[in-house]
Amino acid sequence: MKLNMKKSFNLYNKIAVGIVTLVLFGACNKDFPNLLQNFNEAKDSPEIRDKVLLVIVDGLSGPAVQDIEPANLTTYTRNGLVTYGSLADPTTDFEVTNTSVAATLLTGVNSVKNKVNTDDLSVLNTAEYPTIFSQLKNIGTGRKSTFFTTSDNYANYLGKDAVVAKGADDKTVIASAIKNLSTDSADFNVVHLAQVEQVGRQYGFGKTVPQYVDAVTEVDKQVKELVESIKARQSYSHENWLVVVTSGKGATSTDPVTDFTAFGDAKRDTYTLMYSPKFSRKILPRPSAKDIPFAGNATRYTYASNNQVVSKLDDLNKFNMGAGSDWTITLFLKYNVANGSYVYPSFLSKRAAGFGGVGWNMFLEGGYWGINSSIAGQAFGPNINDGEWHALTTVIKRSGSQDSLYVFTDGTNASVSGKVSQVTVNANNLDNTAPLTIGYLGSDGNTNADISICNVQIYNRAFTFDEVKRYGGVTHIDQTFPFWNDLQGYWPGYDDVNTALLTEKTGRAGNFKIKGPVTWTSFNELVPFFQPPISESFFRQVPNAVDVPFMIYQWLGVTVQSSWNLDGKSWSPNYTQIRN
């Protein structure tokens, strides 16, 4: 009897749990029409047709979308893979345009391959890299494509092998697309919208510009109208839709640049959403170049009596700077003891003795630095004795109308209070027979200094202020560097650890020989102004424009052939999990 009662109780319990589960599941499923039916049907079922809507919005800034939080796009992120920091292009080789990005979005290759890096589409290399429209036609799958745009250029050069509908403005483009999407059988549909860019050019970009916010809000409504027209299709229950909303280029910005990688270019900073009712939310944050550490080794220079560490060149004539030439000297320096205060020790010089005679010497005074020379008064930077790395740059400009000597610290012309960072130079000749020297210089300074120095560079040109800001923090220089041909001596020192040499990398100057009880410091630190090397994989942590075609092919069930030489990769969204 007890056994029968237990069986009955278990049966009732299972029925009750099943009813509750069905009620809860039904309540949760209201926002996802046809989700259960579509999810449970086999992907390769003949009743299911894969389809894609790609919306390209010119001038749509990823950070601005994140700040504005347009209602419908935000809702779609519940079922989407989204990033507010996708990349139109991962390089900094050219200024991206909406046109160059559109060429990438529709060919799946970068501008080096498709040849479009301006607004000129006539150079588009479709012979080697066909558009998605052409590729779908060429592989003979019977898939059809439509293209809605306001641009004659886009229609003529990008729209080949698609049914093109051209409108006078975004409103007519949307109306045409909605009408078509409601009934048409096309598998790949592209809608190109230009109004956000036009508004941005006229009024500005970003959340603080009301007109730009209104334009983004209007696009948000238009995207909803497109999605609703898809869901209203009679055949929708037998279709598998992916909706991609992405930017042409991003914003045009006048804000000061602090990140000189592709992520710091507002025009490359875009928005990408890949939406399907079958997805769950997945947000891909943009990585920061400021999170990449400056790592390596540096020579430690100490100044104790009769025990100094000094590096010198053998050639006494090297880096004689004459009477009328331009020069730029950059090095990285760190006080090994934070808050150290030193009285006039020189750390880089070409002079027989500091603070007198022909030549020049860079030195430390208290917690700040300066340069003394026979061609000018002294110029000073700010305090650098915080125990952190700093980039120190001296520019000697004598070939122009205003001859001056400048010092820059971490890309700024800041100076300690009461001092100046720019001084006028005279016509004196700097040539002398003293060797170029790093570290202790006889007859000056106290003996307590303890510093590390690396990445010494000497150029026979005067950098501009903008060039110092842009390149003064570059930690590794090679032949791709824009001023490599002007670089007359380069001693990074990173790989010379535990030797008595600083190896020169250009072949234009000799090695430094280190004397004294040399030791080396190793470091792995975040330095805001510095620009350590960044691998290509860093820029692939978020979707790039070249990835969008790859995802579209994948969604449509088209196998991407290696012979196509596409540059993109696939991204894996989170799928909703439904358990029976």
PLY file of the C-alpha trace (Angstrom):
ply
format ascii 1.0
element vertex 580
property float x
property float y
property float z
element edge 579
property int vertex1
property int vertex2
end_header
0.00 0.00 0.00
2.80 2.42 0.92
4.54 1.55 -2.33
1.42 2.34 -4.41
0.96 5.66 -2.61
4.61 6.57 -3.30
4.19 5.73 -7.02
1.04 7.85 -7.22
2.76 10.78 -5.49
5.70 10.62 -7.92
3.34 10.55 -10.89
1.41 13.60 -9.67
4.67 15.40 -8.94
5.99 14.83 -12.49
2.70 16.05 -14.00
2.76 19.18 -11.84
6.38 19.97 -12.67
5.63 19.50 -16.36
2.67 21.89 -16.26
4.67 24.56 -14.40
7.54 24.18 -16.85
5.23 24.66 -19.83
3.64 27.75 -18.28
7.01 29.32 -17.46
8.46 28.48 -20.85
5.45 29.96 -22.60
5.77 33.17 -20.60
9.48 33.50 -21.30
9.07 32.77 -24.99
6.78 35.70 -25.88
9.68 37.91 -27.10
10.99 35.26 -29.49
8.42 34.45 -32.21
8.86 31.05 -33.83
11.95 30.45 -31.75
11.02 26.98 -30.53
9.83 25.84 -33.92
12.85 27.21 -35.79
15.37 26.04 -33.24
14.13 22.46 -33.20
13.96 22.10 -36.97
17.10 20.72 -38.58
19.37 23.35 -40.09
19.52 21.53 -43.40
15.78 20.91 -43.57
14.50 21.66 -47.09
11.68 23.73 -45.58
14.10 26.20 -44.01
15.68 28.93 -46.12
18.68 30.88 -44.81
18.51 34.64 -45.39
20.51 37.73 -44.47
19.74 41.42 -44.10
22.83 43.66 -43.98
22.29 47.31 -43.02
25.29 49.59 -43.65
25.03 52.97 -41.89
27.54 55.61 -42.96
29.08 57.61 -40.10
27.70 55.42 -37.32
30.09 55.76 -34.39
30.31 52.73 -32.12
30.97 54.71 -28.92
28.13 57.10 -29.83
25.65 54.21 -30.20
26.77 52.94 -26.81
26.24 56.38 -25.27
22.93 57.12 -27.00
21.45 53.65 -26.31
18.87 53.67 -29.12
15.84 51.71 -27.93
15.47 49.10 -30.65
19.13 48.33 -31.24
19.50 47.94 -27.48
16.57 45.50 -27.45
18.09 43.48 -30.27
21.29 43.00 -28.27
19.31 40.58 -26.10
19.52 38.26 -29.08
22.70 39.45 -30.68
26.45 39.50 -30.86
27.33 43.16 -30.49
30.37 45.39 -30.21
30.57 49.15 -29.86
34.22 49.07 -30.88
34.46 47.05 -34.09
37.13 48.08 -36.57
36.56 49.38 -40.06
40.23 48.64 -40.73
42.95 47.37 -38.35
45.78 49.44 -39.82
46.61 53.14 -39.71
47.92 53.18 -43.28
45.27 55.44 -44.81
42.25 57.54 -43.92
39.19 55.33 -44.15
36.06 56.51 -45.93
32.53 55.16 -45.99
33.24 53.96 -49.51
36.42 52.08 -48.62
34.62 50.34 -45.75
31.65 49.44 -47.96
34.08 47.86 -50.43
35.52 45.77 -47.61
32.08 44.82 -46.27
31.01 43.52 -49.66
34.24 41.86 -50.83
35.61 40.42 -47.58
39.14 41.72 -48.21
41.05 44.77 -47.05
41.91 47.80 -49.13
45.31 46.44 -50.12
43.52 43.71 -52.04
40.34 45.42 -53.22
42.31 48.63 -54.03
39.73 51.02 -52.57
41.19 53.38 -49.97
39.37 56.57 -51.01
35.91 57.33 -52.40
36.92 56.08 -55.84
35.17 52.78 -56.57
36.35 52.63 -60.16
39.54 50.92 -58.95
37.61 48.13 -57.19
39.36 44.84 -57.90
36.37 42.58 -58.50
38.33 40.44 -60.95
40.23 38.87 -58.06
37.82 39.65 -55.26
34.17 39.58 -56.35
31.47 41.06 -54.18
29.18 38.79 -52.19
26.50 39.47 -54.81
28.72 38.16 -57.59
30.10 35.28 -55.58
26.61 34.00 -54.76
25.72 34.19 -58.42
28.96 32.57 -59.59
28.70 29.52 -57.36
25.34 28.72 -58.89
23.30 28.11 -55.76
20.26 29.96 -57.03
20.53 32.54 -54.25
19.32 36.02 -55.18
20.52 39.38 -53.90
19.02 42.87 -53.59
20.78 46.18 -52.91
19.05 49.38 -51.72
21.08 52.60 -51.79
21.04 56.33 -52.52
24.45 56.20 -54.19
25.00 55.91 -57.94
28.60 54.93 -57.21
27.54 52.06 -54.97
24.87 50.95 -57.40
27.19 50.94 -60.41
30.32 49.42 -58.88
29.17 47.40 -55.87
25.69 46.42 -57.06
26.64 44.29 -60.02
24.85 40.90 -59.88
22.25 42.22 -57.44
18.81 43.66 -58.10
19.46 47.34 -57.31
16.83 49.78 -56.06
18.09 53.34 -55.83
16.32 55.98 -53.75
16.64 59.74 -53.41
17.20 59.62 -49.66
17.20 57.20 -46.74
13.42 57.38 -46.33
12.77 56.23 -49.88
15.45 53.56 -49.55
13.77 52.22 -46.40
10.32 52.31 -47.99
11.58 50.37 -50.99
13.39 47.85 -48.82
10.36 47.27 -46.58
8.11 46.70 -49.58
10.61 44.29 -51.07
11.36 42.41 -47.87
7.68 41.80 -47.28
7.32 39.57 -50.30
10.57 39.10 -52.23
12.46 35.82 -52.28
15.99 37.29 -52.23
18.38 35.55 -49.86
20.91 38.36 -49.37
19.59 41.87 -48.87
21.72 44.99 -48.36
20.38 48.37 -47.24
22.76 51.33 -47.37
21.87 54.44 -45.31
23.74 57.76 -45.64
21.83 60.28 -43.50
23.80 59.80 -40.26
27.05 60.71 -42.03
25.45 63.74 -43.69
24.18 65.04 -40.36
27.51 64.35 -38.68
29.42 66.32 -41.30
27.08 69.28 -40.92
26.66 69.40 -37.14
29.22 67.05 -35.63
29.28 63.51 -34.26
28.50 62.11 -30.83
25.99 62.10 -28.00
26.46 65.82 -27.29
25.19 66.80 -30.76
21.35 66.78 -30.76
21.09 66.51 -34.54
23.39 63.48 -34.58
21.42 61.84 -31.76
18.21 62.42 -33.74
19.77 60.87 -36.86
20.89 57.77 -34.96
17.46 57.52 -33.34
15.86 57.66 -36.78
18.10 54.83 -38.02
17.11 52.87 -34.94
13.44 53.19 -35.92
14.24 52.26 -39.52
16.06 49.10 -38.45
13.01 48.11 -36.40
10.77 48.65 -39.42
13.01 46.41 -41.50
13.04 43.67 -38.87
9.26 43.86 -38.43
8.75 43.57 -42.18
10.82 40.38 -42.12
8.82 38.92 -39.24
5.59 39.74 -41.07
6.54 37.64 -44.09
4.16 34.75 -44.73
7.14 32.46 -45.18
8.94 33.68 -42.02
8.27 30.48 -40.06
10.23 28.57 -42.69
13.14 31.02 -42.86
16.31 31.46 -40.85
17.23 35.17 -40.75
20.44 36.91 -39.71
20.28 40.70 -39.43
23.60 42.57 -39.44
23.73 46.28 -38.64
27.15 47.85 -39.05
28.88 51.13 -39.85
30.56 52.42 -42.93
33.18 54.56 -41.25
32.73 55.84 -37.72
32.86 59.44 -36.54
35.04 62.33 -37.60
36.63 63.62 -34.39
38.69 66.66 -33.42
39.44 65.35 -29.93
43.13 65.02 -28.97
44.51 61.60 -29.91
46.12 59.59 -27.12
45.84 56.13 -28.69
47.76 56.03 -31.96
46.65 52.53 -32.90
43.66 51.78 -35.14
41.49 51.78 -32.01
42.36 55.43 -31.45
41.04 56.49 -34.87
37.42 57.57 -34.47
36.76 56.90 -38.15
37.77 53.27 -37.68
35.78 52.90 -34.44
32.50 51.38 -35.61
29.37 49.55 -34.46
28.41 45.99 -35.36
25.32 43.99 -34.35
24.58 40.45 -35.54
21.00 39.66 -34.55
18.94 36.49 -34.68
16.10 35.32 -32.43
18.21 32.19 -31.91
21.06 34.11 -30.30
21.47 35.19 -26.72
23.35 38.29 -25.69
27.11 38.43 -26.34
28.97 41.73 -25.98
32.53 42.02 -27.26
34.36 44.90 -25.55
37.05 46.81 -27.37
40.53 46.10 -25.96
42.73 49.00 -24.91
46.24 49.56 -26.20
46.97 51.13 -22.84
46.74 47.64 -21.32
49.78 46.41 -23.26
52.88 46.55 -21.05
56.27 47.99 -21.89
58.53 45.00 -21.30
62.25 44.50 -21.71
65.64 45.29 -20.21
67.58 48.50 -19.66
71.04 49.51 -18.54
71.24 50.76 -14.98
73.49 53.80 -14.61
74.96 54.51 -11.19
77.26 57.42 -10.31
79.10 56.34 -7.13
82.68 57.67 -6.85
85.20 55.58 -8.81
82.42 53.11 -9.56
80.42 54.81 -12.30
78.63 53.02 -15.16
79.35 54.85 -18.42
78.60 54.06 -22.09
80.69 55.72 -24.84
81.07 55.61 -28.62
84.57 55.04 -29.97
84.18 57.41 -32.92
84.77 60.90 -31.47
83.34 62.63 -34.55
80.03 60.83 -34.54
77.10 63.18 -33.89
78.96 66.41 -34.24
76.00 68.66 -34.96
77.74 71.59 -36.66
76.32 75.07 -36.91
73.18 74.85 -39.01
71.69 71.35 -39.00
68.52 69.92 -37.41
68.48 67.09 -34.89
66.08 65.14 -32.69
67.21 63.04 -29.73
64.82 60.73 -27.87
65.46 58.33 -25.00
63.53 56.59 -22.23
64.62 57.28 -18.64
63.48 56.11 -15.24
64.49 57.12 -11.71
65.17 53.76 -10.05
64.43 55.35 -6.67
61.09 57.14 -6.62
61.26 60.74 -5.40
65.02 60.80 -5.88
66.56 64.27 -6.01
69.88 64.70 -7.80
72.12 67.71 -8.31
73.23 68.09 -11.94
74.32 64.59 -12.98
74.52 64.41 -16.78
72.86 61.40 -18.41
73.49 62.00 -22.16
76.16 64.31 -23.54
78.63 65.19 -26.26
80.92 67.49 -24.36
84.27 67.23 -22.58
82.76 68.46 -19.32
79.27 69.36 -18.30
77.96 72.94 -18.33
80.98 74.45 -20.08
82.81 74.43 -23.39
81.57 73.44 -26.83
78.80 70.85 -26.97
75.78 69.88 -24.92
74.71 67.75 -21.96
71.33 66.58 -20.69
71.12 66.50 -16.92
68.91 66.00 -13.87
68.15 68.77 -11.40
66.22 67.72 -8.34
63.34 65.73 -9.80
63.25 67.31 -13.26
65.50 67.34 -16.32
67.05 69.80 -18.71
69.68 70.43 -21.37
72.62 72.82 -21.29
74.48 73.69 -24.50
76.88 76.14 -26.07
74.23 77.28 -28.55
71.43 78.38 -26.19
70.27 78.95 -22.67
68.98 76.02 -20.65
65.64 74.35 -21.45
63.77 72.22 -18.93
61.08 69.57 -18.72
58.86 68.75 -15.73
59.45 66.45 -12.76
60.08 62.85 -13.79
61.22 61.35 -10.45
58.07 59.30 -9.82
59.82 55.97 -10.40
58.03 55.53 -13.75
59.36 55.47 -17.31
59.36 58.72 -19.30
60.15 59.62 -22.91
62.52 62.59 -23.11
62.91 64.33 -26.46
65.19 67.21 -27.45
64.73 68.97 -30.81
67.40 71.27 -32.25
65.95 73.29 -35.14
68.44 75.56 -36.87
67.44 75.46 -40.54
64.26 77.53 -40.35
63.36 81.17 -39.86
63.23 80.79 -36.07
66.12 78.75 -34.68
65.18 77.13 -31.37
65.94 74.28 -29.03
62.95 72.45 -27.55
62.48 69.75 -24.93
59.43 67.50 -24.71
58.42 65.06 -21.99
56.00 62.24 -22.81
54.83 64.15 -25.87
54.16 67.43 -24.04
56.10 70.69 -23.88
55.49 71.00 -20.16
58.20 72.48 -17.96
58.83 72.76 -14.26
57.45 75.94 -12.70
59.58 78.99 -13.42
61.50 77.33 -16.29
60.97 77.16 -20.07
60.99 74.24 -22.52
61.95 76.31 -25.57
64.97 78.60 -26.01
66.41 80.50 -28.96
69.70 79.21 -30.35
72.74 81.11 -31.59
75.05 80.43 -34.54
77.77 78.63 -32.59
79.24 75.38 -33.88
78.60 72.29 -31.71
81.44 70.18 -33.10
83.96 68.80 -30.59
86.15 65.75 -30.00
84.35 64.39 -26.94
82.60 61.01 -27.41
78.84 60.65 -27.25
78.31 59.46 -23.67
75.46 57.92 -21.68
75.79 58.23 -17.92
78.37 59.94 -15.75
80.26 62.90 -17.21
83.38 63.99 -15.33
83.38 67.17 -13.24
79.63 67.51 -12.74
76.87 66.16 -10.58
76.61 64.36 -7.29
77.29 60.65 -6.89
73.86 59.50 -5.75
72.10 59.23 -9.11
70.56 55.85 -9.91
68.67 55.72 -13.21
67.83 53.35 -16.06
68.06 54.36 -19.73
67.02 52.59 -22.94
65.71 53.21 -26.47
68.16 55.97 -27.40
67.46 57.47 -30.86
69.20 60.26 -32.79
67.71 61.69 -36.03
69.16 64.27 -38.42
65.84 66.08 -38.70
63.79 68.28 -36.38
60.54 66.60 -35.33
57.46 68.79 -35.16
55.44 68.92 -31.96
52.79 66.69 -33.54
55.46 64.18 -34.59
56.86 64.08 -31.07
53.37 63.41 -29.71
52.73 60.74 -32.34
56.09 58.94 -32.37
57.97 59.90 -29.22
56.56 56.95 -27.30
57.27 54.24 -29.88
59.24 51.56 -28.06
60.53 49.48 -30.98
61.68 50.96 -34.28
62.37 49.13 -37.53
62.52 49.87 -41.24
58.74 50.42 -41.40
59.09 53.46 -39.14
58.31 56.63 -41.16
61.60 58.33 -40.22
63.90 55.32 -40.50
65.98 57.00 -43.20
66.57 59.99 -40.88
67.57 57.76 -37.97
71.35 58.09 -37.62
71.74 56.06 -34.45
69.47 53.67 -32.56
70.35 51.79 -29.39
67.25 50.14 -27.86
69.31 48.00 -25.48
66.50 45.56 -24.76
68.40 42.55 -26.11
71.84 43.53 -24.81
71.08 42.36 -21.27
74.10 40.99 -19.37
76.59 42.28 -21.95
78.93 45.27 -22.00
77.57 46.64 -25.28
74.62 48.65 -26.56
74.08 47.39 -30.09
73.33 49.98 -32.77
70.51 48.86 -35.09
70.69 51.04 -38.21
74.28 50.30 -39.24
74.96 54.06 -39.41
76.71 54.43 -36.02
78.81 52.23 -33.78
77.97 50.29 -30.65
78.24 51.87 -27.23
80.84 50.21 -24.99
79.75 50.04 -21.36
82.34 50.38 -18.61
81.99 50.02 -14.86
79.95 47.63 -12.69
77.08 47.42 -15.14
73.81 45.84 -14.08
70.54 45.57 -15.95
66.96 46.22 -14.91
64.09 44.14 -16.25
60.62 45.66 -16.49
57.06 44.83 -17.45
55.04 47.97 -16.83
52.08 49.92 -18.15
53.29 53.29 -19.41
50.46 55.50 -20.74
52.49 57.40 -23.36
54.49 54.45 -24.65
53.52 52.43 -27.71
54.82 48.85 -27.39
54.54 46.50 -30.37
51.05 45.12 -30.92
50.38 41.87 -32.70
47.72 41.54 -35.38
45.70 39.30 -33.07
45.13 42.26 -30.73
43.00 43.96 -33.38
41.05 40.77 -34.05
39.54 40.66 -30.56
36.52 42.45 -32.00
34.85 42.00 -35.41
36.55 43.79 -38.29
34.73 44.86 -41.44
36.39 41.96 -43.30
34.66 39.51 -40.94
31.12 40.48 -41.94
31.19 38.73 -45.36
32.67 35.62 -43.76
29.76 35.50 -41.31
27.27 36.05 -44.13
28.68 33.21 -46.23
28.65 30.98 -43.19
25.03 31.82 -42.38
23.95 31.15 -45.95
25.62 27.77 -45.86
28.26 28.74 -48.42
31.65 27.13 -47.94
34.37 29.79 -48.14
37.06 28.49 -50.46
40.70 29.13 -49.57
41.23 30.24 -53.18
39.01 33.27 -52.48
41.76 34.64 -50.18
39.32 36.39 -47.86
40.76 38.27 -44.89
37.91 37.66 -42.45
37.19 35.11 -39.80
34.12 33.62 -38.18
32.60 34.73 -34.88
30.60 32.45 -32.61
27.49 33.98 -31.09
25.87 32.62 -27.97
22.85 30.48 -28.83
19.77 30.18 -26.66
19.57 26.73 -25.08
16.18 25.02 -24.99
15.89 21.74 -23.19
13.06 19.30 -23.52
0 1
1 2
2 3
3 4
4 5
5 6
6 7
7 8
8 9
9 10
10 11
11 12
12 13
13 14
14 15
15 16
16 17
17 18
18 19
19 20
20 21
21 22
22 23
23 24
24 25
25 26
26 27
27 28
28 29
29 30
30 31
31 32
32 33
33 34
34 35
35 36
36 37
37 38
38 39
39 40
40 41
41 42
42 43
43 44
44 45
45 46
46 47
47 48
48 49
49 50
50 51
51 52
52 53
53 54
54 55
55 56
56 57
57 58
58 59
59 60
60 61
61 62
62 63
63 64
64 65
65 66
66 67
67 68
68 69
69 70
70 71
71 72
72 73
73 74
74 75
75 76
76 77
77 78
78 79
79 80
80 81
81 82
82 83
83 84
84 85
85 86
86 87
87 88
88 89
89 90
90 91
91 92
92 93
93 94
94 95
95 96
96 97
97 98
98 99
99 100
100 101
101 102
102 103
103 104
104 105
105 106
106 107
107 108
108 109
109 110
110 111
111 112
112 113
113 114
114 115
115 116
116 117
117 118
118 119
119 120
120 121
121 122
122 123
123 124
124 125
125 126
126 127
127 128
128 129
129 130
130 131
131 132
132 133
133 134
134 135
135 136
136 137
137 138
138 139
139 140
140 141
141 142
142 143
143 144
144 145
145 146
146 147
147 148
148 149
149 150
150 151
151 152
152 153
153 154
154 155
155 156
156 157
157 158
158 159
159 160
160 161
161 162
162 163
163 164
164 165
165 166
166 167
167 168
168 169
169 170
170 171
171 172
172 173
173 174
174 175
175 176
176 177
177 178
178 179
179 180
180 181
181 182
182 183
183 184
184 185
185 186
186 187
187 188
188 189
189 190
190 191
191 192
192 193
193 194
194 195
195 196
196 197
197 198
198 199
199 200
200 201
201 202
202 203
203 204
204 205
205 206
206 207
207 208
208 209
209 210
210 211
211 212
212 213
213 214
214 215
215 216
216 217
217 218
218 219
219 220
220 221
221 222
222 223
223 224
224 225
225 226
226 227
227 228
228 229
229 230
230 231
231 232
232 233
233 234
234 235
235 236
236 237
237 238
238 239
239 240
240 241
241 242
242 243
243 244
244 245
245 246
246 247
247 248
248 249
249 250
250 251
251 252
252 253
253 254
254 255
255 256
256 257
257 258
258 259
259 260
260 261
261 262
262 263
263 264
264 265
265 266
266 267
267 268
268 269
269 270
270 271
271 272
272 273
273 274
274 275
275 276
276 277
277 278
278 279
279 280
280 281
281 282
282 283
283 284
284 285
285 286
286 287
287 288
288 289
289 290
290 291
291 292
292 293
293 294
294 295
295 296
296 297
297 298
298 299
299 300
300 301
301 302
302 303
303 304
304 305
305 306
306 307
307 308
308 309
309 310
310 311
311 312
312 313
313 314
314 315
315 316
316 317
317 318
318 319
319 320
320 321
321 322
322 323
323 324
324 325
325 326
326 327
327 328
328 329
329 330
330 331
331 332
332 333
333 334
334 335
335 336
336 337
337 338
338 339
339 340
340 341
341 342
342 343
343 344
344 345
345 346
346 347
347 348
348 349
349 350
350 351
351 352
352 353
353 354
354 355
355 356
356 357
357 358
358 359
359 360
360 361
361 362
362 363
363 364
364 365
365 366
366 367
367 368
368 369
369 370
370 371
371 372
372 373
373 374
374 375
375 376
376 377
377 378
378 379
379 380
380 381
381 382
382 383
383 384
384 385
385 386
386 387
387 388
388 389
389 390
390 391
391 392
392 393
393 394
394 395
395 396
396 397
397 398
398 399
399 400
400 401
401 402
402 403
403 404
404 405
405 406
406 407
407 408
408 409
409 410
410 411
411 412
412 413
413 414
414 415
415 416
416 417
417 418
418 419
419 420
420 421
421 422
422 423
423 424
424 425
425 426
426 427
427 428
428 429
429 430
430 431
431 432
432 433
433 434
434 435
435 436
436 437
437 438
438 439
439 440
440 441
441 442
442 443
443 444
444 445
445 446
446 447
447 448
448 449
449 450
450 451
451 452
452 453
453 454
454 455
455 456
456 457
457 458
458 459
459 460
460 461
461 462
462 463
463 464
464 465
465 466
466 467
467 468
468 469
469 470
470 471
471 472
472 473
473 474
474 475
475 476
476 477
477 478
478 479
479 480
480 481
481 482
482 483
483 484
484 485
485 486
486 487
487 488
488 489
489 490
490 491
491 492
492 493
493 494
494 495
495 496
496 497
497 498
498 499
499 500
500 501
501 502
502 503
503 504
504 505
505 506
506 507
507 508
508 509
509 510
510 511
511 512
512 513
513 514
514 515
515 516
516 517
517 518
518 519
519 520
520 521
521 522
522 523
523 524
524 525
525 526
526 527
527 528
528 529
529 530
530 531
531 532
532 533
533 534
534 535
535 536
536 537
537 538
538 539
539 540
540 541
541 542
542 543
543 544
544 545
545 546
546 547
547 548
548 549
549 550
550 551
551 552
552 553
553 554
554 555
555 556
556 557
557 558
558 559
559 560
560 561
561 562
562 563
563 564
564 565
565 566
566 567
567 568
568 569
569 570
570 571
571 572
572 573
573 574
574 575
575 576
576 577
577 578
578 579
